[in-house]
Amino acid sequence: MEQPFIKLENVCKTFGTNQVLRGINLSIFKGEITTIIGKSGTGKSVLLKHIIGLLSPDSGDILFEGHSLRLMPKKKRKALKSKFSYMFQGAALFDSLTVFENIALPLKERSVLKKNKIKKLVLEKLQQLDLNDIENKYPSQISGGMQKRVALARALITNPEIVLFDEPTTGLDPIRKNAVHQMITDYQKKFGYSGVIVSHEIPDIFDISQRIAMLDHGKIVFEGSPEQIQNCDTALVRQFISGQE
């Protein structure tokens, strides 16, 4: 059996009196798109923040390629963080920065690259994502679909091994939703990153995912392939999927 790239073991998290994660067990495999589904307020974004290291569990452990994050030396943990990227809900581009400056931002923050090297990398990424000739425009001057692609270009500029997407299609019409899903899967095949998506888009999201995990009341109640979840006879899972469809 292949070792998971990332493994959450009995992860718990409480804020005040609200226990959000109640013993999460989850495996994420390299080169796959894993989607986390579940009702609003079940802790999906909190789970995502644990994977990227923005939050630490109260108890339990997170393993990366078999190594405990808790026991990892600070230097190793920092190196690990550089393998991650995050695409926020609603693109989250900075309105006061040009497309070029938005995409270059992670490189400026994370590396000591010279100006001309940064320019080369940004222009390369713009070309790879079919965003030619817009580097000097501001987010308000380009379409919503293009903004999503610019946000993805920014997420991919550091050549991450894993990209986390927090509800990437929120507020988009069905045609744009499909375009964003297509974009995620096309570039995943092209660049080979592992993707973790938090999404409500059922059943559309099943078409681009290799694994589905359903979160309910702070626990993973299902983990498996899109085919398996659609044939699952657990009442809670069936209800959620049919209610969404």
ABEGO torsion letter per residue (X at the ends): XBBBABBBBGBBBBBEABBABBGBBBBBBBGBBBBBBEBBGAGAAAAAAAAAGABBBABEBBBBGGBBAAABBAAAAAAAAAABBBBBBGGGBBAABBAAAAAAAAAAAABABBAAAAAAAAAAAAAAAGABGAAABBAAABBAAAAAAAAAAAAAAAGBABBBBBGAABGBBAAAAAAAAAAAAAAAAAAGBBBBBBBABOAAAAAABABBBBBBGGBBABBEBAAAAAABABAAAAAAAAAAX
